[in-house]
Amino acid sequence: MSLPHRTCPRRLIVYRDRVKIALMDSGIGLLAATAAVRRLRPDADLVLSLDPDGMPWGPRTPQDLTERALAVAEAAAAHRPDALIVGCNTATVHALTALRARFEPELPVIGTVPAIKPAAAGGGPLAIWATPATTGSPYQHNLIRDFADGVPVTEVPCWGLAEAVEHADEPAIDAALSAAAALTPDEVTTVVLGCTHYELVAERIRAAVQRPGRPPLVLHGSAGAVAAQALRRLGEQPQPSAAPHGTLTVLLSGREGTLPAPALAYGEGRLLRAATPAG
């Protein structure tokens, strides 16, 4: 998918009869935020822009990842959404500045940040489950310094978990969960899900980490906060009881398609299956 060299068209319409929200990621990690948007606004039209030709983004250089992210965002912007959610922690780290420079203020861009701040407010001790590339990174260390100073924090690299979730590979998910749980101290009371893919297996993470006789484990994801922030940026209110008439458009490296089959292994993906394709 080539990167078009153009600017996002300026919007002239301020008041809208329908809300259209786009979400982008290399793969199905965006499902958690998509489902959160769908629950808050069942009437919203959704555009999901994935990059199967370029995934995974994690091993790419920051410049290469940014180019891929810009291309995926351009494909979404062509459908004239009202807001764009970057449903990927890694893309937010490396490409959010470039995406905002390209599209704002005409198209608000909302990034995804690990929920370290609300998790630390509980006092810990907490663990941050993240990809190996994010674990120990300056980005994550800065978040810990800014929002979890004085709270016991364990950074847990989750080798292979995002990839296993992406492909709905059950044995690989189990193996990755067991390995990450073994690195998580017994006294941990809170786990931050530092990759959007992990929210798709949140209850399995809870079961893997929960220790007998310990208080119920608290999990902190980002999907709900990101969905709410997108509505705030648009001046819209949640309407969970609205008629579920929102349409769904799926873009695969710029080409219109359908949800990848592994998406239907998760409740978040099945929630979207009944959506009306955009005509």
C-alpha positions in Angstrom: 0.0 0.0 0.0 1.6 3.2 -1.1 1.3 6.4 0.9 -0.7 9.1 -0.8 0.9 12.5 -0.7 -2.1 14.7 0.2 -3.6 16.5 3.1 -6.8 15.7 4.7 -9.7 17.6 3.2 -11.0 20.5 5.4 -14.4 19.9 6.9 -17.1 22.4 6.5 -19.9 20.5 8.3 -20.0 21.0 12.1 -23.3 19.5 13.0 -23.8 15.8 12.2 -26.8 13.5 12.0 -24.7 10.4 12.4 -21.4 9.8 14.1 -18.6 8.0 12.2 -15.5 6.8 14.0 -12.5 5.2 12.4 -10.0 2.9 14.2 -6.6 1.8 13.0 -4.1 -0.9 13.9 -1.9 -3.4 12.1 -4.3 -6.2 13.2 -7.1 -7.1 15.5 -5.8 -5.4 18.6 -8.2 -2.6 17.7 -11.2 -4.8 18.5 -11.3 -3.9 22.2 -11.6 -0.2 21.5 -14.0 -0.9 18.6 -16.3 -2.9 20.9 -16.1 -0.1 23.5 -17.2 2.4 20.9 -20.0 0.1 19.8 -21.3 -0.3 23.3 -21.3 3.4 24.0 -22.8 4.3 20.6 -24.6 1.4 18.9 -25.7 4.0 16.3 -22.2 5.0 15.3 -20.8 4.1 11.8 -17.4 2.4 12.2 -14.4 2.2 9.9 -11.7 -0.3 10.8 -8.5 0.2 9.0 -6.0 -2.7 9.3 -2.7 -3.5 7.7 -2.4 -7.2 7.0 0.2 -6.5 4.3 2.5 -4.7 6.8 1.9 -6.5 10.1 3.3 -6.9 12.6 4.3 -3.3 13.2 6.3 -3.9 16.4 9.6 -5.1 14.8 9.6 -2.2 12.3 11.8 0.9 12.7 9.9 4.0 14.0 10.2 5.6 10.6 8.9 2.6 8.7 6.1 2.1 11.2 5.1 5.7 10.9 4.9 5.4 7.1 2.6 2.3 7.5 0.5 4.0 10.1 0.0 7.1 7.9 -1.0 5.0 4.9 -3.5 3.1 7.0 -4.9 6.4 8.4 -5.2 7.8 4.9 -7.3 4.9 3.9 -9.6 5.5 6.8 -9.7 9.3 6.3 -10.9 8.7 2.7 -14.2 7.5 4.3 -14.5 10.8 6.1 -14.8 9.8 9.7 -15.4 12.3 12.4 -12.6 11.0 14.6 -9.7 8.5 14.3 -8.6 6.2 17.1 -5.1 4.7 17.0 -6.0 1.3 18.5 -2.4 0.3 19.1 0.1 1.3 21.8 3.2 0.9 19.6 1.7 3.1 16.8 0.7 5.7 19.4 4.3 5.8 20.7 5.9 6.2 17.3 3.3 7.7 15.0 0.8 9.8 17.0 2.7 13.1 16.4 2.9 12.5 12.7 -0.7 11.5 12.5 -1.9 14.6 14.3 0.3 16.8 12.2 -1.3 15.2 9.1 -4.9 15.2 10.1 -5.7 17.6 12.9 -7.6 19.8 13.5 -10.0 18.6 10.8 -9.9 15.0 12.0 -9.3 14.5 15.7 -6.8 11.7 16.4 -7.0 9.8 19.7 -4.0 7.7 20.8 -3.9 4.7 23.2 -1.8 4.9 26.3 -1.4 2.1 28.9 -3.6 2.7 31.9 -0.7 3.2 34.3 -2.1 6.3 36.0 -5.4 4.8 37.1 -3.8 1.6 38.0 -1.2 3.3 40.2 -3.9 5.3 42.0 -4.9 2.0 43.7 -1.5 1.9 45.4 -0.2 -1.4 43.9 1.8 -3.4 43.8 1.2 -3.6 40.1 2.5 -5.4 37.1 2.6 -4.0 33.5 2.1 -6.7 30.9 3.5 -5.3 27.6 5.3 -6.5 24.5 9.0 -7.1 24.8 9.7 -4.1 22.7 7.7 -1.8 25.1 8.9 -3.4 28.3 11.8 -1.4 29.6 11.5 1.2 26.9 12.0 4.9 27.7 8.4 5.5 26.8 7.1 3.1 29.5 9.7 4.2 32.0 8.5 7.8 31.6 4.9 6.7 32.2 6.0 4.9 35.4 8.0 7.9 36.6 5.2 10.3 35.9 2.2 8.3 37.2 3.5 5.5 39.4 6.3 7.1 41.4 6.5 5.3 44.8 4.3 2.4 43.7 5.9 -1.0 43.4 5.9 -1.8 39.7 7.0 -5.0 37.9 7.4 -4.8 34.1 6.5 -8.1 32.5 7.5 -8.9 28.9 4.9 -11.0 27.3 6.8 -13.0 24.7 4.6 -14.0 21.8 1.3 -13.1 23.4 0.2 -10.4 21.0 1.0 -12.6 18.0 -0.8 -15.6 19.5 -3.9 -13.5 20.2 -3.8 -12.0 16.6 -4.0 -15.5 15.2 -6.3 -16.9 17.8 -3.7 -19.7 18.4 -5.1 -21.3 21.6 -2.0 -23.4 22.5 0.3 -20.4 21.9 -1.9 -18.1 24.0 -1.8 -20.6 26.9 1.9 -20.9 26.7 2.5 -17.1 26.6 0.1 -16.5 29.4 1.8 -19.1 31.6 5.2 -17.6 30.9 4.1 -14.1 31.7 2.3 -15.2 34.8 5.5 -16.9 36.0 7.2 -13.5 35.8 4.5 -11.7 37.8 5.1 -11.5 41.6 2.6 -13.2 43.8 1.9 -10.0 45.7 0.7 -8.1 42.6 -2.9 -6.8 43.1 -3.2 -5.0 39.7 -2.2 -5.7 36.2 -2.0 -3.1 33.4 -2.8 -4.5 30.0 -0.1 -2.6 28.1 -1.0 -3.9 24.6 -4.5 -3.7 23.1 -4.4 -7.3 22.0 -4.2 -8.4 25.7 -7.7 -6.9 26.4 -9.1 -9.6 24.1 -7.9 -12.3 26.6 -8.4 -10.2 29.8 -10.2 -12.9 31.8 -7.7 -15.5 30.8 -5.0 -13.2 32.1 -6.9 -12.7 35.4 -7.2 -16.5 35.8 -3.5 -17.0 35.1 -2.3 -14.4 37.6 -4.9 -14.7 40.4 -3.3 -16.4 43.4 -5.4 -18.5 45.8 -6.3 -16.6 49.0 -5.3 -13.2 47.5 -7.8 -10.3 46.9 -9.5 -10.3 43.4 -7.0 -9.2 40.8 -7.7 -5.7 39.2 -7.1 -5.3 35.5 -6.7 -2.0 33.8 -7.1 -1.7 30.0 -7.4 1.4 27.8 -10.4 0.6 25.5 -13.1 2.2 27.5 -11.2 5.4 28.2 -10.2 5.7 24.6 -13.7 5.3 23.3 -15.0 7.9 25.8 -12.3 10.3 24.8 -13.2 10.0 21.2 -16.8 11.0 22.0 -15.6 13.9 24.2 -13.4 15.2 21.3 -16.5 15.2 19.1 -18.7 16.8 21.8 -20.9 13.7 21.7 -22.5 11.9 24.6 -22.7 8.1 25.2 -26.0 6.7 24.1 -25.8 3.0 24.9 -29.5 2.5 24.4 -29.5 4.0 20.9 -30.8 1.9 18.1 -28.0 -0.4 16.8 -28.0 0.9 13.2 -24.3 1.7 12.9 -22.6 0.4 9.8 -19.2 -1.3 9.6 -16.5 -0.8 7.0 -13.4 -2.9 7.1 -10.2 -1.9 5.2 -7.3 -4.3 4.7 -4.2 -2.3 3.7 -6.6 0.0 2.0 -8.8 -2.6 0.3 -12.4 -3.1 1.4 -12.9 -6.5 3.0 -14.3 -8.3 6.0 -13.1 -8.9 9.5 -10.2 -11.4 9.7 -11.5 -14.8 10.7 -9.5 -14.9 14.0 -11.5 -11.8 15.1 -14.6 -14.0 15.5 -12.8 -16.1 18.2 -13.3 -13.2 20.6 -16.5 -11.7 22.0 -15.5 -8.2 20.8 -15.3 -9.5 17.2 -18.6 -11.3 17.4 -20.2 -8.2 18.7 -19.4 -6.5 15.3 -20.4 -9.4 13.1 -24.0 -8.4 13.1 -23.3 -4.8 12.0 -24.6 -3.7 8.6 -21.9 -3.3 5.9 -21.7 0.3 4.8 -23.2 0.7 1.4 
